[in-house]
Amino acid sequence: MRGLLFTEYLDFVEERLGSHALEDVIQGLDGRITAAYTSVGNYSFDEFALLHGAICKEMKADAAVLARDYGYHLFGRFETMFPEYFAGIDSGVALLEKLGRHIHEEVKKLYPDAKPPQVLLIAGDGGDLVLEYISHRPLAAVARGLTDACLDHFGDAHRIMEEKAVPGGMHFILKKQRDG
């Protein structure tokens, strides 16, 4: 798992929990995690899961809710760090389409060992869409937060109205909100 996801997660948590409490959580893991992450490093998902679980316990937070909030936060960070991926994009749906067909391919070129999730946007009935998220890591809640933030950022008429678990991931049903 890319170190960037770790470093951004720790910054996200530090904003909410404070640096002293975060340090206490890390020390409480008693060497079971690296705890010295770099954005260009590569780390085990199991380490991320252990860290996330300990932070959720400390914050008395639901793991899926905190992961979704992190995803929402992460979208803004991606926009700041990778503005080239947002250039010429005028809607959340357009960015989600670009993600599936271009951005993750670019990630693999930069990091040949990377295993980004598969993200496909599939047309449905009446302008509705299905966002298919498939990954070997159970990070669908983070993907949900990223998607919500993307749609909000661009003011899209689509909203996630349903989630359906599928083998290896999740289908997010994006319904077009009708004026009315």
Buried (B, 14 or more C-beta within 10 A) or exposed (E): BBBBBBBBBBEBBBEBBEEEBBEEBBEEBEEEBBBEBEEEBEBEBEBBBBBBEBBBEBBEBEBBEBBBBBBBBBBEBBBEEEEEBBEEBEBBBBBBBBBBEEBBEEBEEEBEEEBBBEBBBEEEEEBBBBBBBBBEBEBBBBBBBBBBBBBEBBEBBBBBEEBEEEEBBBBBBBBBEEEE
